[in-house]
């Protein structure tokens, strides 16, 4: 049985099939700050695109602990919560080519298509100050995980 932080193929498929989530970061005063985000499986974690101009980015720079709730598209057939730390690829810590490639990967993963004009896309994401974010789970829980484990036990 997988540990509580393993991104099994079934968990990755759940994330792929249910690309909407709620990201929780922490404000300076310790209160949670939640944002609706698009998610995708990436490098053993959950990938998310955010911008440098939003409070969630500032929160995550200060305190990278976060969680992401991903619910089945119908909101009632199961959910997963990923707790972990955010890895951020942004203009302050990545060279331009690494950042450009990370942003392109986000676009392809979240839209499930390739841009017909990467140069225009690159200009837009640079102007938006897009950040590539990965949440590497230290703990995964939720009703969908319980169902996956029940199916595996059969």
Chimera marker file (.cmm) of the C-alpha trace (Angstrom):
<marker_set name="trace">
<marker id="1" x="0.000" y="0.000" z="0.000" r="1" g="1" b="0" radius="0.5"/>
<marker id="2" x="1.402" y="3.455" z="-0.864" r="1" g="1" b="0" radius="0.5"/>
<marker id="3" x="2.493" y="5.807" z="1.883" r="1" g="1" b="0" radius="0.5"/>
<marker id="4" x="0.449" y="8.884" z="2.627" r="1" g="1" b="0" radius="0.5"/>
<marker id="5" x="2.686" y="11.059" z="0.430" r="1" g="1" b="0" radius="0.5"/>
<marker id="6" x="3.120" y="8.841" z="-2.666" r="1" g="1" b="0" radius="0.5"/>
<marker id="7" x="1.845" y="10.094" z="-6.008" r="1" g="1" b="0" radius="0.5"/>
<marker id="8" x="0.637" y="6.752" z="-7.354" r="1" g="1" b="0" radius="0.5"/>
<marker id="9" x="-0.571" y="6.460" z="-10.952" r="1" g="1" b="0" radius="0.5"/>
<marker id="10" x="-4.165" y="6.463" z="-9.627" r="1" g="1" b="0" radius="0.5"/>
<marker id="11" x="-3.580" y="9.706" z="-7.722" r="1" g="1" b="0" radius="0.5"/>
<marker id="12" x="-1.914" y="11.316" z="-10.744" r="1" g="1" b="0" radius="0.5"/>
<marker id="13" x="-4.892" y="10.254" z="-12.877" r="1" g="1" b="0" radius="0.5"/>
<marker id="14" x="-7.317" y="11.784" z="-10.361" r="1" g="1" b="0" radius="0.5"/>
<marker id="15" x="-5.421" y="15.100" z="-10.528" r="1" g="1" b="0" radius="0.5"/>
<marker id="16" x="-5.333" y="14.934" z="-14.330" r="1" g="1" b="0" radius="0.5"/>
<marker id="17" x="-9.066" y="14.208" z="-14.552" r="1" g="1" b="0" radius="0.5"/>
<marker id="18" x="-10.041" y="16.894" z="-12.002" r="1" g="1" b="0" radius="0.5"/>
<marker id="19" x="-7.972" y="19.987" z="-12.824" r="1" g="1" b="0" radius="0.5"/>
<marker id="20" x="-9.659" y="22.457" z="-10.453" r="1" g="1" b="0" radius="0.5"/>
<marker id="21" x="-8.481" y="22.955" z="-6.912" r="1" g="1" b="0" radius="0.5"/>
<marker id="22" x="-8.295" y="25.262" z="-3.936" r="1" g="1" b="0" radius="0.5"/>
<marker id="23" x="-4.839" y="26.347" z="-2.790" r="1" g="1" b="0" radius="0.5"/>
<marker id="24" x="-4.412" y="27.365" z="0.831" r="1" g="1" b="0" radius="0.5"/>
<marker id="25" x="-1.440" y="29.470" z="1.895" r="1" g="1" b="0" radius="0.5"/>
<marker id="26" x="-0.910" y="31.364" z="5.134" r="1" g="1" b="0" radius="0.5"/>
<marker id="27" x="-1.132" y="35.115" z="5.701" r="1" g="1" b="0" radius="0.5"/>
<marker id="28" x="1.324" y="36.982" z="7.942" r="1" g="1" b="0" radius="0.5"/>
<marker id="29" x="-1.165" y="36.763" z="10.804" r="1" g="1" b="0" radius="0.5"/>
<marker id="30" x="-1.386" y="32.967" z="10.434" r="1" g="1" b="0" radius="0.5"/>
<marker id="31" x="-4.890" y="32.930" z="8.961" r="1" g="1" b="0" radius="0.5"/>
<marker id="32" x="-5.440" y="30.824" z="5.835" r="1" g="1" b="0" radius="0.5"/>
<marker id="33" x="-5.763" y="32.466" z="2.437" r="1" g="1" b="0" radius="0.5"/>
<marker id="34" x="-7.542" y="30.356" z="-0.199" r="1" g="1" b="0" radius="0.5"/>
<marker id="35" x="-7.513" y="30.663" z="-3.978" r="1" g="1" b="0" radius="0.5"/>
<marker id="36" x="-9.174" y="28.725" z="-6.772" r="1" g="1" b="0" radius="0.5"/>
<marker id="37" x="-6.465" y="27.322" z="-9.066" r="1" g="1" b="0" radius="0.5"/>
<marker id="38" x="-5.964" y="25.003" z="-12.027" r="1" g="1" b="0" radius="0.5"/>
<marker id="39" x="-3.891" y="21.950" z="-11.134" r="1" g="1" b="0" radius="0.5"/>
<marker id="40" x="-2.067" y="19.183" z="-12.961" r="1" g="1" b="0" radius="0.5"/>
<marker id="41" x="0.218" y="16.294" z="-12.001" r="1" g="1" b="0" radius="0.5"/>
<marker id="42" x="3.883" y="17.279" z="-12.304" r="1" g="1" b="0" radius="0.5"/>
<marker id="43" x="7.158" y="15.702" z="-11.202" r="1" g="1" b="0" radius="0.5"/>
<marker id="44" x="5.698" y="13.741" z="-8.294" r="1" g="1" b="0" radius="0.5"/>
<marker id="45" x="3.563" y="16.638" z="-7.113" r="1" g="1" b="0" radius="0.5"/>
<marker id="46" x="0.776" y="19.018" z="-8.055" r="1" g="1" b="0" radius="0.5"/>
<marker id="47" x="1.616" y="21.771" z="-10.544" r="1" g="1" b="0" radius="0.5"/>
<marker id="48" x="-0.086" y="25.158" z="-10.380" r="1" g="1" b="0" radius="0.5"/>
<marker id="49" x="0.351" y="28.451" z="-12.225" r="1" g="1" b="0" radius="0.5"/>
<marker id="50" x="0.218" y="31.625" z="-10.125" r="1" g="1" b="0" radius="0.5"/>
<marker id="51" x="1.531" y="35.177" z="-10.562" r="1" g="1" b="0" radius="0.5"/>
<marker id="52" x="4.131" y="37.199" z="-8.680" r="1" g="1" b="0" radius="0.5"/>
<marker id="53" x="1.614" y="39.994" z="-8.142" r="1" g="1" b="0" radius="0.5"/>
<marker id="54" x="-0.854" y="38.021" z="-6.022" r="1" g="1" b="0" radius="0.5"/>
<marker id="55" x="-0.913" y="37.622" z="-2.273" r="1" g="1" b="0" radius="0.5"/>
<marker id="56" x="-0.644" y="33.829" z="-2.499" r="1" g="1" b="0" radius="0.5"/>
<marker id="57" x="2.816" y="34.219" z="-4.079" r="1" g="1" b="0" radius="0.5"/>
<marker id="58" x="3.940" y="36.583" z="-1.343" r="1" g="1" b="0" radius="0.5"/>
<marker id="59" x="2.519" y="34.233" z="1.301" r="1" g="1" b="0" radius="0.5"/>
<marker id="60" x="4.331" y="31.237" z="-0.212" r="1" g="1" b="0" radius="0.5"/>
<marker id="61" x="7.651" y="33.097" z="-0.445" r="1" g="1" b="0" radius="0.5"/>
<marker id="62" x="7.414" y="33.865" z="3.263" r="1" g="1" b="0" radius="0.5"/>
<marker id="63" x="6.038" y="30.459" z="4.293" r="1" g="1" b="0" radius="0.5"/>
<marker id="64" x="6.055" y="27.694" z="1.633" r="1" g="1" b="0" radius="0.5"/>
<marker id="65" x="3.732" y="25.414" z="3.619" r="1" g="1" b="0" radius="0.5"/>
<marker id="66" x="0.441" y="24.962" z="1.797" r="1" g="1" b="0" radius="0.5"/>
<marker id="67" x="-2.334" y="22.577" z="0.930" r="1" g="1" b="0" radius="0.5"/>
<marker id="68" x="-4.322" y="21.926" z="-2.206" r="1" g="1" b="0" radius="0.5"/>
<marker id="69" x="-7.819" y="20.453" z="-2.192" r="1" g="1" b="0" radius="0.5"/>
<marker id="70" x="-8.773" y="18.757" z="-5.445" r="1" g="1" b="0" radius="0.5"/>
<marker id="71" x="-12.364" y="17.618" z="-5.724" r="1" g="1" b="0" radius="0.5"/>
<marker id="72" x="-13.979" y="15.382" z="-8.288" r="1" g="1" b="0" radius="0.5"/>
<marker id="73" x="-15.574" y="17.565" z="-10.954" r="1" g="1" b="0" radius="0.5"/>
<marker id="74" x="-19.035" y="16.919" z="-9.522" r="1" g="1" b="0" radius="0.5"/>
<marker id="75" x="-17.829" y="17.974" z="-6.013" r="1" g="1" b="0" radius="0.5"/>
<marker id="76" x="-19.458" y="14.915" z="-4.432" r="1" g="1" b="0" radius="0.5"/>
<marker id="77" x="-17.626" y="11.845" z="-5.767" r="1" g="1" b="0" radius="0.5"/>
<marker id="78" x="-14.427" y="12.208" z="-3.798" r="1" g="1" b="0" radius="0.5"/>
<marker id="79" x="-11.587" y="14.589" z="-3.055" r="1" g="1" b="0" radius="0.5"/>
<marker id="80" x="-7.888" y="14.618" z="-2.270" r="1" g="1" b="0" radius="0.5"/>
<marker id="81" x="-5.946" y="17.054" z="-0.103" r="1" g="1" b="0" radius="0.5"/>
<marker id="82" x="-2.223" y="17.480" z="-0.684" r="1" g="1" b="0" radius="0.5"/>
<marker id="83" x="-0.269" y="19.006" z="2.182" r="1" g="1" b="0" radius="0.5"/>
<marker id="84" x="3.305" y="20.021" z="1.543" r="1" g="1" b="0" radius="0.5"/>
<marker id="85" x="5.616" y="22.817" z="0.575" r="1" g="1" b="0" radius="0.5"/>
<marker id="86" x="5.562" y="24.966" z="-2.524" r="1" g="1" b="0" radius="0.5"/>
<marker id="87" x="8.494" y="24.991" z="-4.905" r="1" g="1" b="0" radius="0.5"/>
<marker id="88" x="8.345" y="28.221" z="-6.890" r="1" g="1" b="0" radius="0.5"/>
<marker id="89" x="10.064" y="28.923" z="-10.211" r="1" g="1" b="0" radius="0.5"/>
<marker id="90" x="9.869" y="32.679" z="-10.748" r="1" g="1" b="0" radius="0.5"/>
<marker id="91" x="11.795" y="35.680" z="-12.053" r="1" g="1" b="0" radius="0.5"/>
<marker id="92" x="13.680" y="36.040" z="-8.771" r="1" g="1" b="0" radius="0.5"/>
<marker id="93" x="15.185" y="32.547" z="-8.705" r="1" g="1" b="0" radius="0.5"/>
<marker id="94" x="15.343" y="31.175" z="-12.260" r="1" g="1" b="0" radius="0.5"/>
<marker id="95" x="17.217" y="32.085" z="-15.406" r="1" g="1" b="0" radius="0.5"/>
<marker id="96" x="14.987" y="33.296" z="-18.281" r="1" g="1" b="0" radius="0.5"/>
<marker id="97" x="15.164" y="30.048" z="-20.297" r="1" g="1" b="0" radius="0.5"/>
<marker id="98" x="14.299" y="27.829" z="-17.302" r="1" g="1" b="0" radius="0.5"/>
<marker id="99" x="11.392" y="30.105" z="-16.428" r="1" g="1" b="0" radius="0.5"/>
<marker id="100" x="10.164" y="30.211" z="-20.036" r="1" g="1" b="0" radius="0.5"/>
<marker id="101" x="10.220" y="26.396" z="-20.283" r="1" g="1" b="0" radius="0.5"/>
<marker id="102" x="8.425" y="26.005" z="-16.921" r="1" g="1" b="0" radius="0.5"/>
<marker id="103" x="5.728" y="28.455" z="-18.030" r="1" g="1" b="0" radius="0.5"/>
<marker id="104" x="5.282" y="26.624" z="-21.345" r="1" g="1" b="0" radius="0.5"/>
<marker id="105" x="4.950" y="23.312" z="-19.508" r="1" g="1" b="0" radius="0.5"/>
<marker id="106" x="2.230" y="24.815" z="-17.313" r="1" g="1" b="0" radius="0.5"/>
<marker id="107" x="0.294" y="26.022" z="-20.356" r="1" g="1" b="0" radius="0.5"/>
<marker id="108" x="0.498" y="22.635" z="-22.082" r="1" g="1" b="0" radius="0.5"/>
<marker id="109" x="-0.458" y="20.731" z="-18.938" r="1" g="1" b="0" radius="0.5"/>
<marker id="110" x="-3.353" y="22.905" z="-17.802" r="1" g="1" b="0" radius="0.5"/>
<marker id="111" x="-4.879" y="23.465" z="-21.245" r="1" g="1" b="0" radius="0.5"/>
<marker id="112" x="-3.908" y="20.036" z="-22.602" r="1" g="1" b="0" radius="0.5"/>
<marker id="113" x="-2.652" y="21.621" z="-25.815" r="1" g="1" b="0" radius="0.5"/>
<marker id="114" x="0.365" y="23.363" z="-27.246" r="1" g="1" b="0" radius="0.5"/>
<marker id="115" x="0.384" y="27.055" z="-28.025" r="1" g="1" b="0" radius="0.5"/>
<marker id="116" x="0.178" y="27.847" z="-31.732" r="1" g="1" b="0" radius="0.5"/>
<marker id="117" x="2.438" y="30.856" z="-31.083" r="1" g="1" b="0" radius="0.5"/>
<marker id="118" x="4.977" y="30.357" z="-28.292" r="1" g="1" b="0" radius="0.5"/>
<marker id="119" x="6.554" y="33.797" z="-28.754" r="1" g="1" b="0" radius="0.5"/>
<marker id="120" x="3.249" y="35.545" z="-28.064" r="1" g="1" b="0" radius="0.5"/>
<marker id="121" x="2.585" y="33.207" z="-25.141" r="1" g="1" b="0" radius="0.5"/>
<marker id="122" x="6.051" y="33.962" z="-23.723" r="1" g="1" b="0" radius="0.5"/>
<marker id="123" x="5.381" y="37.719" z="-23.905" r="1" g="1" b="0" radius="0.5"/>
<marker id="124" x="2.003" y="37.341" z="-22.184" r="1" g="1" b="0" radius="0.5"/>
<marker id="125" x="3.352" y="35.179" z="-19.349" r="1" g="1" b="0" radius="0.5"/>
<marker id="126" x="6.288" y="37.528" z="-18.862" r="1" g="1" b="0" radius="0.5"/>
<marker id="127" x="3.907" y="40.495" z="-18.632" r="1" g="1" b="0" radius="0.5"/>
<marker id="128" x="1.692" y="38.504" z="-16.198" r="1" g="1" b="0" radius="0.5"/>
<marker id="129" x="4.793" y="37.545" z="-14.172" r="1" g="1" b="0" radius="0.5"/>
<marker id="130" x="3.676" y="33.902" z="-14.195" r="1" g="1" b="0" radius="0.5"/>
<marker id="131" x="5.192" y="31.540" z="-11.643" r="1" g="1" b="0" radius="0.5"/>
<marker id="132" x="5.483" y="27.774" z="-12.023" r="1" g="1" b="0" radius="0.5"/>
<marker id="133" x="4.629" y="26.145" z="-8.719" r="1" g="1" b="0" radius="0.5"/>
<marker id="134" x="4.870" y="22.523" z="-7.600" r="1" g="1" b="0" radius="0.5"/>
<marker id="135" x="3.460" y="21.253" z="-4.324" r="1" g="1" b="0" radius="0.5"/>
<marker id="136" x="5.399" y="18.178" z="-3.264" r="1" g="1" b="0" radius="0.5"/>
<marker id="137" x="3.107" y="16.332" z="-0.876" r="1" g="1" b="0" radius="0.5"/>
<marker id="138" x="4.266" y="15.349" z="2.570" r="1" g="1" b="0" radius="0.5"/>
<marker id="139" x="0.775" y="14.022" z="3.240" r="1" g="1" b="0" radius="0.5"/>
<marker id="140" x="-2.163" y="13.073" z="0.991" r="1" g="1" b="0" radius="0.5"/>
<marker id="141" x="-5.603" y="12.276" z="2.333" r="1" g="1" b="0" radius="0.5"/>
<marker id="142" x="-9.242" y="12.333" z="1.296" r="1" g="1" b="0" radius="0.5"/>
<marker id="143" x="-12.200" y="10.205" z="0.375" r="1" g="1" b="0" radius="0.5"/>
<marker id="144" x="-10.841" y="9.496" z="-3.116" r="1" g="1" b="0" radius="0.5"/>
<marker id="145" x="-7.679" y="8.022" z="-1.579" r="1" g="1" b="0" radius="0.5"/>
<marker id="146" x="-9.757" y="5.745" z="0.628" r="1" g="1" b="0" radius="0.5"/>
<marker id="147" x="-11.678" y="4.557" z="-2.442" r="1" g="1" b="0" radius="0.5"/>
<marker id="148" x="-8.426" y="3.938" z="-4.331" r="1" g="1" b="0" radius="0.5"/>
<marker id="149" x="-7.102" y="1.858" z="-1.450" r="1" g="1" b="0" radius="0.5"/>
<marker id="150" x="-10.345" y="-0.136" z="-1.228" r="1" g="1" b="0" radius="0.5"/>
<marker id="151" x="-10.199" y="-0.873" z="-4.969" r="1" g="1" b="0" radius="0.5"/>
<marker id="152" x="-6.541" y="-1.904" z="-4.683" r="1" g="1" b="0" radius="0.5"/>
<marker id="153" x="-7.338" y="-4.292" z="-1.817" r="1" g="1" b="0" radius="0.5"/>
<marker id="154" x="-9.952" y="-6.143" z="-3.884" r="1" g="1" b="0" radius="0.5"/>
<link id1="1" id2="2" r="1" g="1" b="0" radius="0.2"/>
<link id1="2" id2="3" r="1" g="1" b="0" radius="0.2"/>
<link id1="3" id2="4" r="1" g="1" b="0" radius="0.2"/>
<link id1="4" id2="5" r="1" g="1" b="0" radius="0.2"/>
<link id1="5" id2="6" r="1" g="1" b="0" radius="0.2"/>
<link id1="6" id2="7" r="1" g="1" b="0" radius="0.2"/>
<link id1="7" id2="8" r="1" g="1" b="0" radius="0.2"/>
<link id1="8" id2="9" r="1" g="1" b="0" radius="0.2"/>
<link id1="9" id2="10" r="1" g="1" b="0" radius="0.2"/>
<link id1="10" id2="11" r="1" g="1" b="0" radius="0.2"/>
<link id1="11" id2="12" r="1" g="1" b="0" radius="0.2"/>
<link id1="12" id2="13" r="1" g="1" b="0" radius="0.2"/>
<link id1="13" id2="14" r="1" g="1" b="0" radius="0.2"/>
<link id1="14" id2="15" r="1" g="1" b="0" radius="0.2"/>
<link id1="15" id2="16" r="1" g="1" b="0" radius="0.2"/>
<link id1="16" id2="17" r="1" g="1" b="0" radius="0.2"/>
<link id1="17" id2="18" r="1" g="1" b="0" radius="0.2"/>
<link id1="18" id2="19" r="1" g="1" b="0" radius="0.2"/>
<link id1="19" id2="20" r="1" g="1" b="0" radius="0.2"/>
<link id1="20" id2="21" r="1" g="1" b="0" radius="0.2"/>
<link id1="21" id2="22" r="1" g="1" b="0" radius="0.2"/>
<link id1="22" id2="23" r="1" g="1" b="0" radius="0.2"/>
<link id1="23" id2="24" r="1" g="1" b="0" radius="0.2"/>
<link id1="24" id2="25" r="1" g="1" b="0" radius="0.2"/>
<link id1="25" id2="26" r="1" g="1" b="0" radius="0.2"/>
<link id1="26" id2="27" r="1" g="1" b="0" radius="0.2"/>
<link id1="27" id2="28" r="1" g="1" b="0" radius="0.2"/>
<link id1="28" id2="29" r="1" g="1" b="0" radius="0.2"/>
<link id1="29" id2="30" r="1" g="1" b="0" radius="0.2"/>
<link id1="30" id2="31" r="1" g="1" b="0" radius="0.2"/>
<link id1="31" id2="32" r="1" g="1" b="0" radius="0.2"/>
<link id1="32" id2="33" r="1" g="1" b="0" radius="0.2"/>
<link id1="33" id2="34" r="1" g="1" b="0" radius="0.2"/>
<link id1="34" id2="35" r="1" g="1" b="0" radius="0.2"/>
<link id1="35" id2="36" r="1" g="1" b="0" radius="0.2"/>
<link id1="36" id2="37" r="1" g="1" b="0" radius="0.2"/>
<link id1="37" id2="38" r="1" g="1" b="0" radius="0.2"/>
<link id1="38" id2="39" r="1" g="1" b="0" radius="0.2"/>
<link id1="39" id2="40" r="1" g="1" b="0" radius="0.2"/>
<link id1="40" id2="41" r="1" g="1" b="0" radius="0.2"/>
<link id1="41" id2="42" r="1" g="1" b="0" radius="0.2"/>
<link id1="42" id2="43" r="1" g="1" b="0" radius="0.2"/>
<link id1="43" id2="44" r="1" g="1" b="0" radius="0.2"/>
<link id1="44" id2="45" r="1" g="1" b="0" radius="0.2"/>
<link id1="45" id2="46" r="1" g="1" b="0" radius="0.2"/>
<link id1="46" id2="47" r="1" g="1" b="0" radius="0.2"/>
<link id1="47" id2="48" r="1" g="1" b="0" radius="0.2"/>
<link id1="48" id2="49" r="1" g="1" b="0" radius="0.2"/>
<link id1="49" id2="50" r="1" g="1" b="0" radius="0.2"/>
<link id1="50" id2="51" r="1" g="1" b="0" radius="0.2"/>
<link id1="51" id2="52" r="1" g="1" b="0" radius="0.2"/>
<link id1="52" id2="53" r="1" g="1" b="0" radius="0.2"/>
<link id1="53" id2="54" r="1" g="1" b="0" radius="0.2"/>
<link id1="54" id2="55" r="1" g="1" b="0" radius="0.2"/>
<link id1="55" id2="56" r="1" g="1" b="0" radius="0.2"/>
<link id1="56" id2="57" r="1" g="1" b="0" radius="0.2"/>
<link id1="57" id2="58" r="1" g="1" b="0" radius="0.2"/>
<link id1="58" id2="59" r="1" g="1" b="0" radius="0.2"/>
<link id1="59" id2="60" r="1" g="1" b="0" radius="0.2"/>
<link id1="60" id2="61" r="1" g="1" b="0" radius="0.2"/>
<link id1="61" id2="62" r="1" g="1" b="0" radius="0.2"/>
<link id1="62" id2="63" r="1" g="1" b="0" radius="0.2"/>
<link id1="63" id2="64" r="1" g="1" b="0" radius="0.2"/>
<link id1="64" id2="65" r="1" g="1" b="0" radius="0.2"/>
<link id1="65" id2="66" r="1" g="1" b="0" radius="0.2"/>
<link id1="66" id2="67" r="1" g="1" b="0" radius="0.2"/>
<link id1="67" id2="68" r="1" g="1" b="0" radius="0.2"/>
<link id1="68" id2="69" r="1" g="1" b="0" radius="0.2"/>
<link id1="69" id2="70" r="1" g="1" b="0" radius="0.2"/>
<link id1="70" id2="71" r="1" g="1" b="0" radius="0.2"/>
<link id1="71" id2="72" r="1" g="1" b="0" radius="0.2"/>
<link id1="72" id2="73" r="1" g="1" b="0" radius="0.2"/>
<link id1="73" id2="74" r="1" g="1" b="0" radius="0.2"/>
<link id1="74" id2="75" r="1" g="1" b="0" radius="0.2"/>
<link id1="75" id2="76" r="1" g="1" b="0" radius="0.2"/>
<link id1="76" id2="77" r="1" g="1" b="0" radius="0.2"/>
<link id1="77" id2="78" r="1" g="1" b="0" radius="0.2"/>
<link id1="78" id2="79" r="1" g="1" b="0" radius="0.2"/>
<link id1="79" id2="80" r="1" g="1" b="0" radius="0.2"/>
<link id1="80" id2="81" r="1" g="1" b="0" radius="0.2"/>
<link id1="81" id2="82" r="1" g="1" b="0" radius="0.2"/>
<link id1="82" id2="83" r="1" g="1" b="0" radius="0.2"/>
<link id1="83" id2="84" r="1" g="1" b="0" radius="0.2"/>
<link id1="84" id2="85" r="1" g="1" b="0" radius="0.2"/>
<link id1="85" id2="86" r="1" g="1" b="0" radius="0.2"/>
<link id1="86" id2="87" r="1" g="1" b="0" radius="0.2"/>
<link id1="87" id2="88" r="1" g="1" b="0" radius="0.2"/>
<link id1="88" id2="89" r="1" g="1" b="0" radius="0.2"/>
<link id1="89" id2="90" r="1" g="1" b="0" radius="0.2"/>
<link id1="90" id2="91" r="1" g="1" b="0" radius="0.2"/>
<link id1="91" id2="92" r="1" g="1" b="0" radius="0.2"/>
<link id1="92" id2="93" r="1" g="1" b="0" radius="0.2"/>
<link id1="93" id2="94" r="1" g="1" b="0" radius="0.2"/>
<link id1="94" id2="95" r="1" g="1" b="0" radius="0.2"/>
<link id1="95" id2="96" r="1" g="1" b="0" radius="0.2"/>
<link id1="96" id2="97" r="1" g="1" b="0" radius="0.2"/>
<link id1="97" id2="98" r="1" g="1" b="0" radius="0.2"/>
<link id1="98" id2="99" r="1" g="1" b="0" radius="0.2"/>
<link id1="99" id2="100" r="1" g="1" b="0" radius="0.2"/>
<link id1="100" id2="101" r="1" g="1" b="0" radius="0.2"/>
<link id1="101" id2="102" r="1" g="1" b="0" radius="0.2"/>
<link id1="102" id2="103" r="1" g="1" b="0" radius="0.2"/>
<link id1="103" id2="104" r="1" g="1" b="0" radius="0.2"/>
<link id1="104" id2="105" r="1" g="1" b="0" radius="0.2"/>
<link id1="105" id2="106" r="1" g="1" b="0" radius="0.2"/>
<link id1="106" id2="107" r="1" g="1" b="0" radius="0.2"/>
<link id1="107" id2="108" r="1" g="1" b="0" radius="0.2"/>
<link id1="108" id2="109" r="1" g="1" b="0" radius="0.2"/>
<link id1="109" id2="110" r="1" g="1" b="0" radius="0.2"/>
<link id1="110" id2="111" r="1" g="1" b="0" radius="0.2"/>
<link id1="111" id2="112" r="1" g="1" b="0" radius="0.2"/>
<link id1="112" id2="113" r="1" g="1" b="0" radius="0.2"/>
<link id1="113" id2="114" r="1" g="1" b="0" radius="0.2"/>
<link id1="114" id2="115" r="1" g="1" b="0" radius="0.2"/>
<link id1="115" id2="116" r="1" g="1" b="0" radius="0.2"/>
<link id1="116" id2="117" r="1" g="1" b="0" radius="0.2"/>
<link id1="117" id2="118" r="1" g="1" b="0" radius="0.2"/>
<link id1="118" id2="119" r="1" g="1" b="0" radius="0.2"/>
<link id1="119" id2="120" r="1" g="1" b="0" radius="0.2"/>
<link id1="120" id2="121" r="1" g="1" b="0" radius="0.2"/>
<link id1="121" id2="122" r="1" g="1" b="0" radius="0.2"/>
<link id1="122" id2="123" r="1" g="1" b="0" radius="0.2"/>
<link id1="123" id2="124" r="1" g="1" b="0" radius="0.2"/>
<link id1="124" id2="125" r="1" g="1" b="0" radius="0.2"/>
<link id1="125" id2="126" r="1" g="1" b="0" radius="0.2"/>
<link id1="126" id2="127" r="1" g="1" b="0" radius="0.2"/>
<link id1="127" id2="128" r="1" g="1" b="0" radius="0.2"/>
<link id1="128" id2="129" r="1" g="1" b="0" radius="0.2"/>
<link id1="129" id2="130" r="1" g="1" b="0" radius="0.2"/>
<link id1="130" id2="131" r="1" g="1" b="0" radius="0.2"/>
<link id1="131" id2="132" r="1" g="1" b="0" radius="0.2"/>
<link id1="132" id2="133" r="1" g="1" b="0" radius="0.2"/>
<link id1="133" id2="134" r="1" g="1" b="0" radius="0.2"/>
<link id1="134" id2="135" r="1" g="1" b="0" radius="0.2"/>
<link id1="135" id2="136" r="1" g="1" b="0" radius="0.2"/>
<link id1="136" id2="137" r="1" g="1" b="0" radius="0.2"/>
<link id1="137" id2="138" r="1" g="1" b="0" radius="0.2"/>
<link id1="138" id2="139" r="1" g="1" b="0" radius="0.2"/>
<link id1="139" id2="140" r="1" g="1" b="0" radius="0.2"/>
<link id1="140" id2="141" r="1" g="1" b="0" radius="0.2"/>
<link id1="141" id2="142" r="1" g="1" b="0" radius="0.2"/>
<link id1="142" id2="143" r="1" g="1" b="0" radius="0.2"/>
<link id1="143" id2="144" r="1" g="1" b="0" radius="0.2"/>
<link id1="144" id2="145" r="1" g="1" b="0" radius="0.2"/>
<link id1="145" id2="146" r="1" g="1" b="0" radius="0.2"/>
<link id1="146" id2="147" r="1" g="1" b="0" radius="0.2"/>
<link id1="147" id2="148" r="1" g="1" b="0" radius="0.2"/>
<link id1="148" id2="149" r="1" g="1" b="0" radius="0.2"/>
<link id1="149" id2="150" r="1" g="1" b="0" radius="0.2"/>
<link id1="150" id2="151" r="1" g="1" b="0" radius="0.2"/>
<link id1="151" id2="152" r="1" g="1" b="0" radius="0.2"/>
<link id1="152" id2="153" r="1" g="1" b="0" radius="0.2"/>
<link id1="153" id2="154" r="1" g="1" b="0" radius="0.2"/>
</marker_set>
